[in-house]
Amino acid sequence: MNKSSALFLALVVLGGCQSTAPVSTEPAAPAKEATPAPEAKPQVYGSFTQETVVSLLTAELAGQRNRFDIALDNYVTQAIQTQDPGISERAFRIAEYLGADQAALDTSMIWAKNDPTNLEAQRAAAIQLARAGRYDDSMRYMEKVLQGQGDTHFDFLALSAAETDSNTRKGLLTSFDRLLAKYPKNGQLIFGKALLLQQEGDNTASLKLLEDNPPGEGEVAPILLRARLLQSMNRGKEALPLLEKSIKKYPDDKRLRLTYARMLVEQNRMEDAKVQFSSLVQQYPDDDELRYSLALVCLENKAWDEAQGYLEDLVARGSHVDSAHVNLGRIYEERNDPQSALSEYSQVGPGNDYLPAQLRQADILMSNGSTAEASKRLAQARADQPDYTIQLYLIEAETLTNNNQSDRGWQVLTQALKQYPDDLNLLYTRAMLAEKRNDLKQMETDLRAILKREPDNAMALNALGYTLSDRTTRYAEAKELIERAHQLNPEDPAVLDSLGWVNYRLGNLDEAERLLREALERYPDHEVAAHLGEVLWAKGQQREARKVWGKALEQQPDSPVLRSTLKRLTGSETL
């Protein structure tokens, strides 16, 4: 849905204006000749003048024609003139949607002023005032909500701050502190402040606040936040007992059980997670999100039969259908039943699962010698789903290359680039294939073409720099390219690996070791381990080098880069 549709489907024509009466379309009766003409006054429909009604109708028509400037201007004008809560709310919604900050502030204030018992209006005014930096004014509206909230939660302001900037959140924290001075035991204020602290990245202070102020009876949200904080601080083992205790106290609270189950997954306790998700599905049999989660947990546990049952249920219920077919395909692959897997993957329609399903079909067919059939299916997919054409070309080329058919992969990329000569993904993929074919000239040509279009493309900078450092003696040029990539992505382990490697080539062994250790810590990859081991070997630290290689071989025993490095430096492919 486009922006205009989303906005004006949400705005029912004049429906939100509290005092609007319908405008009659019947012709007016002719005036009696004997009756003197009355003094000229504006015609009124309901409690609005004809001018107001025409202005609002004009605004609606303007919005339908994508003239949001006219729509907003008319609504703001009429909100000011009429002070009507319905019109001012509508004006506020449009302004907020369009990102018109001043108009959103002005109309929220009109709405709050003229609808003082409407907590949503008071919330809107508080948020807009906070965004404008008027924290004292914001606090007054916050207090109105606090005093009149009844059963509603007061975390709305803290939650809304997640989409704002740090200065706004800091201002809101000041306001919360002032309110807490007046209402020190208010659990919702405490929870709201904890949320703000979490959003500011101060997890320690947020957790301490929650631990120092235990939640009141029935308050579950602070427990959930405390558990998430513990998990994010690598203290997940403390979070689980907290949730277990809370579940005993509130056995029917779905949020607690779901958080507990997900945390078990995060801590890789899959069997326990399966028990919890099974219990949730029994308790909420119509919740297909839970059923899908349970299916995924069963897959992780390699409980293929159970997973298949839940996935087939989802297909029958018409829920998560494409994802279910993809995962059923995975199950059939695990059972060495490629035909059934192909059948499942072929039923996946356009969406997030479409390309993974196409990839798996291509790989199954090519690895079983049916390359022509794979190419035929991908060509048909490009014809049926033209929006995916480039991605489908990439799938075909990469799958061919991975199945030792790089010449055919090259032909596919050449065909694709004739159709889409400016596509950077195709150029990059061809550059990487050219490097594998030892065609460094073509590789550099393609990467230079990308950099001409996008000088700050860190991936292309890094790829070219690394290849020049690894396959040529153009070390100074390579280092300059990699350093540019590092400036753009200073924490990218691939870039750190390249920078470490070029420093090794230049003889800067200490700097190379530092960078490669950082890269390996961020991303324990076999190629990074091979590089670090080689640097250590060159520094005379052979025992440490073997230790690094040994750990990497445990994780990827068939790594060609590790084996070739070992063979070159030690004379043997094994330690």
WOQUIJO-V893464 format. One record per residue. N is the residue number from 1. RES is the residue in one letter. SS is DSSP state (A for helix, B for strand, O for the rest). NEAR is the number of other ideal C-beta (glycine too) atoms within 12 Angstrom. D_FIRST is the distance of its C-alpha to the first C-alpha in whole Angstrom. Layout:
# WOQUIJO-V893464
N_RES_SS_NEAR_D_FIRST / N_RES_SS_NEAR_D_FIRST
This chain:
# WOQUIJO-V893464
1_M_O_9_0 / 2_N_O_9_4 / 3_K_A_16_7 / 4_S_A_22_8 / 5_S_A_13_6 / 6_A_A_16_6 / 7_L_A_28_10 / 8_F_A_28_11 / 9_L_A_15_10 / 10_A_A_20_12 / 11_L_O_32_15 / 12_V_O_16_17 / 13_V_O_23_19 / 14_L_O_31_22 / 15_G_O_17_22 / 16_G_O_27_23 / 17_C_O_34_26 / 18_Q_O_23_28 / 19_S_O_24_31 / 20_T_O_30_29 / 21_A_O_18_31 / 22_P_O_15_30 / 23_V_O_20_31 / 24_S_O_13_33 / 25_T_O_7_33 / 26_E_O_7_37 / 27_P_O_6_39 / 28_A_O_8_41 / 29_A_O_8_45 / 30_P_O_7_47 / 31_A_O_10_49 / 32_K_O_9_53 / 33_E_O_7_55 / 34_A_O_6_58 / 35_T_O_9_55 / 36_P_O_8_55 / 37_A_O_10_52 / 38_P_O_9_50 / 39_E_O_6_50 / 40_A_O_6_47 / 41_K_O_10_44 / 42_P_O_15_40 / 43_Q_O_18_39 / 44_V_B_17_37 / 45_Y_B_23_34 / 46_G_O_23_35 / 47_S_O_18_35 / 48_F_B_30_33 / 49_T_B_23_35 / 50_Q_A_18_34 / 51_E_A_20_33 / 52_T_A_35_30 / 53_V_A_32_29 / 54_V_A_20_28 / 55_S_A_31_27 / 56_L_A_43_24 / 57_L_A_27_23 / 58_T_A_24_23 / 59_A_A_36_21 / 60_E_A_33_18 / 61_L_A_19_19 / 62_A_A_25_18 / 63_G_A_36_15 / 64_Q_A_20_14 / 65_R_O_15_15 / 66_N_O_17_14 / 67_R_O_20_17 / 68_F_A_29_17 / 69_D_A_19_20 / 70_I_A_24_22 / 71_A_A_37_20 / 72_L_A_34_21 / 73_D_A_26_24 / 74_N_A_33_25 / 75_Y_A_49_24 / 76_V_A_37_26 / 77_T_A_25_29 / 78_Q_A_38_29 / 79_A_A_41_28 / 80_I_A_24_31 / 81_Q_A_21_33 / 82_T_A_34_33 / 83_Q_O_25_32 / 84_D_O_33_30 / 85_P_A_31_29 / 86_G_A_35_26 / 87_I_A_41_25 / 88_S_A_41_26 / 89_E_A_37_23 / 90_R_A_42_21 / 91_A_A_46_22 / 92_F_A_42_22 / 93_R_A_34_18 / 94_I_A_42_17 / 95_A_A_34_19 / 96_E_A_30_19 / 97_Y_A_26_15 / 98_L_A_29_16 / 99_G_O_15_19 / 100_A_O_25_21 / 101_D_A_22_24 / 102_Q_A_19_27 / 103_A_A_34_25 / 104_A_A_33_24 / 105_L_A_32_27 / 106_D_A_29_29 / 107_T_A_44_27 / 108_S_A_45_27 / 109_M_A_38_31 / 110_I_A_36_31 / 111_W_A_43_29 / 112_A_A_37_31 / 113_K_A_25_34 / 114_N_A_28_34 / 115_D_O_30_32 / 116_P_O_20_35 / 117_T_O_17_35 / 118_N_O_26_31 / 119_L_A_28_30 / 120_E_A_26_27 / 121_A_A_31_28 / 122_Q_A_37_31 / 123_R_A_34_28 / 124_A_A_40_26 / 125_A_A_41_29 / 126_A_A_44_31 / 127_I_A_41_28 / 128_Q_A_36_27 / 129_L_A_33_31 / 130_A_A_40_31 / 131_R_A_31_29 / 132_A_O_25_31 / 133_G_O_22_34 / 134_R_O_25_35 / 135_Y_A_30_36 / 136_D_A_20_39 / 137_D_A_26_37 / 138_S_A_39_34 / 139_M_A_32_37 / 140_R_A_24_38 / 141_Y_A_39_35 / 142_M_A_47_35 / 143_E_A_28_38 / 144_K_A_29_37 / 145_V_A_37_34 / 146_L_A_33_37 / 147_Q_A_21_39 / 148_G_A_20_37 / 149_Q_O_26_35 / 150_G_O_12_37 / 151_D_O_10_35 / 152_T_O_17_32 / 153_H_O_26_32 / 154_F_O_39_32 / 155_D_O_35_30 / 156_F_A_28_27 / 157_L_A_47_29 / 158_A_A_40_29 / 159_L_A_25_26 / 160_S_A_27_24 / 161_A_A_34_27 / 162_A_A_21_25 / 163_E_A_15_23 / 164_T_O_25_25 / 165_D_O_16_28 / 166_S_A_16_32 / 167_N_A_17_33 / 168_T_A_32_31 / 169_R_A_34_32 / 170_K_A_24_36 / 171_G_A_32_36 / 172_L_A_43_34 / 173_L_A_35_37 / 174_T_A_24_40 / 175_S_A_39_38 / 176_F_A_41_38 / 177_D_A_24_42 / 178_R_A_23_43 / 179_L_A_35_42 / 180_L_A_29_43 / 181_A_A_16_46 / 182_K_A_18_46 / 183_Y_O_23_45 / 184_P_O_16_46 / 185_K_O_16_45 / 186_N_O_28_42 / 187_G_A_30_40 / 188_Q_A_35_37 / 189_L_A_38_38 / 190_I_A_36_39 / 191_F_A_36_36 / 192_G_A_44_34 / 193_K_A_44_36 / 194_A_A_41_36 / 195_L_A_39_32 / 196_L_A_38_33 / 197_L_A_30_36 / 198_Q_A_35_34 / 199_Q_A_31_31 / 200_E_O_27_33 / 201_G_O_16_35 / 202_D_O_23_38 / 203_N_A_25_38 / 204_T_A_19_42 / 205_A_A_22_42 / 206_S_A_33_39 / 207_L_A_28_41 / 208_K_A_20_44 / 209_L_A_32_43 / 210_L_A_33_41 / 211_E_A_23_45 / 212_D_A_17_47 / 213_N_O_26_45 / 214_P_O_20_44 / 215_P_O_28_42 / 216_G_O_16_43 / 217_E_O_9_43 / 218_G_O_17_40 / 219_E_O_30_38 / 220_V_O_31_36 / 221_A_A_31_33 / 222_P_A_38_36 / 223_I_A_35_38 / 224_L_A_35_34 / 225_L_A_39_34 / 226_R_A_40_38 / 227_A_A_39_37 / 228_R_A_30_34 / 229_L_A_33_36 / 230_L_A_32_39 / 231_Q_A_28_37 / 232_S_A_22_36 / 233_M_O_22_39 / 234_N_O_13_41 / 235_R_O_22_42 / 236_G_A_26_41 / 237_K_A_19_44 / 238_E_A_22_44 / 239_A_A_32_41 / 240_L_A_29_41 / 241_P_A_19_45 / 242_L_A_34_43 / 243_L_A_36_40 / 244_E_A_25_43 / 245_K_A_19_45 / 246_S_A_30_42 / 247_I_A_30_41 / 248_K_A_15_44 / 249_K_A_19_44 / 250_Y_O_24_41 / 251_P_O_16_40 / 252_D_O_17_38 / 253_D_O_23_35 / 254_K_A_23_32 / 255_R_A_25_31 / 256_L_A_33_35 / 257_R_A_35_35 / 258_L_A_30_32 / 259_T_A_35_32 / 260_Y_A_41_36 / 261_A_A_37_35 / 262_R_A_33_32 / 263_M_A_33_35 / 264_L_A_34_37 / 265_V_A_30_35 / 266_E_A_25_35 / 267_Q_O_24_39 / 268_N_O_14_39 / 269_R_O_23_41 / 270_M_A_26_39 / 271_E_A_21_41 / 272_D_A_23_41 / 273_A_A_34_37 / 274_K_A_29_37 / 275_V_A_23_40 / 276_Q_A_33_37 / 277_F_A_40_34 / 278_S_A_28_36 / 279_S_A_24_38 / 280_L_A_35_34 / 281_V_A_32_33 / 282_Q_A_16_36 / 283_Q_A_22_35 / 284_Y_O_21_32 / 285_P_O_16_32 / 286_D_O_14_28 / 287_D_O_22_26 / 288_D_A_26_25 / 289_E_A_23_24 / 290_L_A_32_28 / 291_R_A_35_29 / 292_Y_A_30_27 / 293_S_A_35_28 / 294_L_A_42_32 / 295_A_A_39_31 / 296_L_A_32_31 / 297_V_A_35_34 / 298_C_A_33_36 / 299_L_A_34_35 / 300_E_A_25_36 / 301_N_O_25_39 / 302_K_O_18_39 / 303_A_O_26_40 / 304_W_A_24_38 / 305_D_A_17_39 / 306_E_A_26_38 / 307_A_A_35_35 / 308_Q_A_29_34 / 309_G_A_23_35 / 310_Y_A_37_32 / 311_L_A_38_30 / 312_E_A_23_31 / 313_D_A_27_30 / 314_L_A_32_27 / 315_V_A_27_26 / 316_A_A_15_28 / 317_R_A_19_26 / 318_G_O_11_23 / 319_S_O_22_22 / 320_H_O_32_21 / 321_V_A_26_22 / 322_D_A_30_21 / 323_S_A_33_23 / 324_A_A_36_26 / 325_H_A_34_27 / 326_V_A_38_27 / 327_N_A_39_29 / 328_L_A_40_31 / 329_G_A_38_32 / 330_R_A_33_33 / 331_I_A_32_35 / 332_Y_A_26_37 / 333_E_A_28_37 / 334_E_A_20_39 / 335_R_O_19_41 / 336_N_O_13_42 / 337_D_O_19_40 / 338_P_A_25_38 / 339_Q_A_19_38 / 340_S_A_22_36 / 341_A_A_31_34 / 342_L_A_30_33 / 343_S_A_20_32 / 344_E_A_35_30 / 345_Y_A_38_28 / 346_S_A_28_27 / 347_Q_O_22_25 / 348_V_O_35_23 / 349_G_O_21_19 / 350_P_O_18_17 / 351_G_O_19_16 / 352_N_O_14_18 / 353_D_O_26_21 / 354_Y_A_28_21 / 355_L_A_32_23 / 356_P_A_25_25 / 357_A_A_41_26 / 358_Q_A_41_27 / 359_L_A_31_29 / 360_R_A_34_31 / 361_Q_A_41_31 / 362_A_A_43_33 / 363_D_A_31_35 / 364_I_A_34_36 / 365_L_A_31_37 / 366_M_A_33_39 / 367_S_A_22_41 / 368_N_O_20_42 / 369_G_O_14_43 / 370_S_O_21_40 / 371_T_A_26_39 / 372_A_A_18_39 / 373_E_A_20_37 / 374_A_A_37_34 / 375_S_A_30_34 / 376_K_A_18_33 / 377_R_A_32_31 / 378_L_A_38_29 / 379_A_A_23_29 / 380_Q_A_20_28 / 381_A_A_32_25 / 382_R_A_27_24 / 383_A_A_14_25 / 384_D_A_18_22 / 385_Q_O_23_19 / 386_P_A_16_20 / 387_D_A_15_17 / 388_Y_A_28_20 / 389_T_A_27_23 / 390_I_A_30_24 / 391_Q_A_29_24 / 392_L_A_39_25 / 393_Y_A_37_28 / 394_L_A_35_29 / 395_I_A_39_29 / 396_E_A_45_32 / 397_A_A_40_33 / 398_E_A_35_34 / 399_T_A_35_35 / 400_L_A_32_37 / 401_T_A_30_39 / 402_N_A_21_39 / 403_N_O_25_41 / 404_N_O_15_43 / 405_Q_O_25_42 / 406_S_A_26_41 / 407_D_A_19_42 / 408_R_A_25_40 / 409_G_A_36_37 / 410_W_A_28_38 / 411_Q_A_21_38 / 412_V_A_36_35 / 413_L_A_38_34 / 414_T_A_24_36 / 415_Q_A_25_34 / 416_A_A_33_30 / 417_L_A_29_32 / 418_K_A_15_33 / 419_Q_A_18_29 / 420_Y_O_24_28 / 421_P_O_18_30 / 422_D_O_17_29 / 423_D_O_24_27 / 424_L_A_25_28 / 425_N_A_29_27 / 426_L_A_35_29 / 427_L_A_37_32 / 428_Y_A_35_32 / 429_T_A_40_33 / 430_R_A_42_35 / 431_A_A_36_37 / 432_M_A_34_38 / 433_L_A_34_39 / 434_A_A_30_41 / 435_E_A_29_43 / 436_K_A_25_43 / 437_R_O_19_45 / 438_N_O_13_47 / 439_D_O_21_46 / 440_L_A_24_45 / 441_K_A_17_46 / 442_Q_A_25_42 / 443_M_A_32_41 / 444_E_A_29_42 / 445_T_A_19_41 / 446_D_A_36_37 / 447_L_A_36_37 / 448_R_A_26_38 / 449_A_A_26_36 / 450_I_A_32_33 / 451_L_A_28_35 / 452_K_A_16_35 / 453_R_A_18_31 / 454_E_O_20_31 / 455_P_O_16_34 / 456_D_O_18_33 / 457_N_O_29_31 / 458_A_A_30_33 / 459_M_A_31_33 / 460_A_A_36_35 / 461_L_A_37_37 / 462_N_A_41_38 / 463_A_A_38_38 / 464_L_A_41_41 / 465_G_A_41_43 / 466_Y_A_43_43 / 467_T_A_34_44 / 468_L_A_31_47 / 469_S_A_33_48 / 470_D_A_30_48 / 471_R_A_25_49 / 472_T_O_21_51 / 473_T_O_13_53 / 474_R_O_23_51 / 475_Y_A_26_51 / 476_A_A_18_51 / 477_E_A_23_48 / 478_A_A_33_46 / 479_K_A_33_47 / 480_E_A_21_45 / 481_L_A_37_42 / 482_I_A_43_42 / 483_E_A_26_42 / 484_R_A_27_40 / 485_A_A_35_37 / 486_H_A_31_39 / 487_Q_A_18_38 / 488_L_A_21_34 / 489_N_O_23_34 / 490_P_O_19_37 / 491_E_O_18_37 / 492_D_O_26_36 / 493_P_A_29_38 / 494_A_A_31_38 / 495_V_A_36_39 / 496_L_A_37_42 / 497_D_A_43_43 / 498_S_A_42_43 / 499_L_A_44_45 / 500_G_A_44_47 / 501_W_A_40_48 / 502_V_A_42_49 / 503_N_A_33_51 / 504_Y_A_35_53 / 505_R_A_32_53 / 506_L_O_24_55 / 507_G_O_15_57 / 508_N_O_22_55 / 509_L_A_25_56 / 510_D_A_19_55 / 511_E_A_23_52 / 512_A_A_35_51 / 513_E_A_32_52 / 514_R_A_22_50 / 515_L_A_36_47 / 516_L_A_43_47 / 517_R_A_27_48 / 518_E_A_24_45 / 519_A_A_36_42 / 520_L_A_32_44 / 521_E_A_19_43 / 522_R_A_21_40 / 523_Y_O_22_39 / 524_P_O_21_42 / 525_D_O_26_42 / 526_H_A_31_45 / 527_E_A_32_45 / 528_V_A_42_45 / 529_A_A_39_48 / 530_A_A_38_50 / 531_H_A_44_49 / 532_L_A_44_51 / 533_G_A_42_53 / 534_E_A_37_54 / 535_V_A_41_55 / 536_L_A_32_57 / 537_W_A_28_59 / 538_A_A_25_60 / 539_K_O_23_61 / 540_G_O_12_63 / 541_Q_O_19_61 / 542_Q_A_20_61 / 543_R_A_15_61 / 544_E_A_22_58 / 545_A_A_31_56 / 546_R_A_26_57 / 547_K_A_19_56 / 548_V_A_36_52 / 549_W_A_42_53 / 550_G_A_22_54 / 551_K_A_25_51 / 552_A_A_32_48 / 553_L_A_26_50 / 554_E_A_17_50 / 555_Q_A_18_46 / 556_Q_O_21_46 / 557_P_O_18_49 / 558_D_O_13_48 / 559_S_O_24_47 / 560_P_A_17_48 / 561_V_A_27_48 / 562_L_A_37_50 / 563_R_A_24_53 / 564_S_A_18_53 / 565_T_A_34_54 / 566_L_A_31_56 / 567_K_A_17_58 / 568_R_A_16_58 / 569_L_A_24_60 / 570_T_A_21_62 / 571_G_O_10_63 / 572_S_O_14_61 / 573_E_O_20_57 / 574_T_O_14_58 / 575_L_O_25_59
